[in-house]
Amino acid sequence: VAYTEFGGRGGPGLRPTAWVMATYTSGGLGELTELMHETGHAIHVSAIDTRPAFVDWPDSDAFTEAIAEITALDTAEPRWQEHWLGTSVPVADSLRGRYAEIMLDICWAVLEIRIHADPLARPNAVWAALTSYYLSLIPHPELSWWAMRGQLVQEPGYMVNYALGPILAADMRAAIRAVRGDWTHGDLGWYGWVSDHVYRYGLERSSGDVLADLLGRRPDENALVSEIRRGIR
Ligand SMILES: [Zn+2]
């Protein structure tokens, strides 16, 4: 489990500070991506610049998770991998790996919706059906590996934010790229620009308003579909 919290809420002339709590044991791109996601939360929290009453997470958890994915999705870009890690894999492999994980999160969200809608359904059977249909995994209804996500017990309903987050993140990344260009090799003005347009508000403005101003329209799935298409050989 990894998560990010406010370390301090800041004060006059002082920005909030963020704490990332995480344990990494084996290394690898998956763990690095998780650290990038938490770092995405941390740089967001640290950029909140509003009056004290509004210094908090935004009013939408899906938007908050999307903000963390703005940075985390970089690790699936071969240009980013080459520049920061010194090695890379082909774009199709990289995106298939990344979006397989996102699809797994979407499966968890759908699982939760279905078992709450039908409490008599067997979670193992619903999970085996979802993961074999969407991810082509061999069904193992005798195993309850769906239960590895603590959020299902601790924060019922939260999984849907991990499903919606990447859809919003793809849309926001496309909007930021349209203004800033490709930032995978670094962009010194990026943090200032994204802070001004996305990070700084806390609860001062609704997530819907911040998104509408950035995108110039309601969010949609087209940016995500274009990203997935890049991964089709
Ligand atoms: Zn998160």
Boltz pocket constraint, residues with backbone or C-beta under 6 A from the ligand:
constraints:
  - pocket:
      binder: B
      contacts: [[A, 37], [A, 41], [A, 64], [A, 65], [A, 68]]
      max_distance: 6.0
